[in-house]
């Protein structure tokens, strides 16, 4: 059976982009068609300055939102990365296979390190090496597929390179995974800056719709979305990125093609209104279920405990095999 692994980082409140670009597909398709593991990758949140209490709070919130969105622990494995030691164990081995040049070429390292320097912060070594940990997240489970947005495909390509290199040098150990990006709304853009992804850790929040935003806040943000001065509505991602972003969001909510939707509108105002209404209705059941889960902390802890146990049982044989293959003595 095909095995899928994907994760979400608790560096901020989950957004509409996270949901449309990844989580909804996990719920509707991936957990039903494969042996699927979905992880809150909390270790990755430590690569930049952070508040420990906030990381813990956002980790719980991310896990509960995954369940509220419809991930079913009876069908898939939901767990927290730091609860399974095999992630960190394998990460070091992959650091010993990766090269300095590969790490420094990663786009996210370049962007985040520059952002840290501009703000007067030091750049943590873990920010440079975390792609090895991301590769370990995937390879430990012998995953065949990694559902990701287009901004993460570079990491999956690195994972593939490390798996192939390890297998060639030390013997067949890992499955070489492939990225499986969604076709529509793979990268929802910021409503105020349609050239930038709708990111959960951005400082400016006016263009970001969070999954737990109140309906009034969702409507306000979408109605204030940046478009352009061109008359009418057309689907032109390069020439009219703001309008195209709204059309892609509405497309993801309704199932209609963005270009076909564009033909239904004469102006951006009505498009914004309809997009806001569609997003509010899309998120309404998720928010209601999250409120129920938030009132039952024991259930979430049980799901995460059982998920970590299942994940550990899957990962340990592969990581133990990698330790033997690379030349380490087995524990006595």
Secondary structure, DSSP 8 states (H G I E B T S, - for coil): --EEEEEE--SS--BHHHIIIIIHHIIIIIHHHSEEEEEE-GGGGGGS---HHHHHHHHHHHHHHHHHHT--TTTSEEEEGGG-THHHHHHHHHHTTS-HHHHHT-HHHHHHHHHHHHTT----HHHHHHHHHHHHHHHTTT-SEE---GGGHHHHHHHHHHHHHHHHHH-S-----EE---SSSSS-B-SS-TTSB--TT-S--TT--BTT--HHHHHHHHHT----S-SS----TTT-HHHHHHHHHHHHHH---HHHHHTT-SSHHHHHHHHHHHHHHHHHHHHHHHHHHHT-HHHHHHHHHHHHHHHHHHHHHHHHHHHHHHT-----
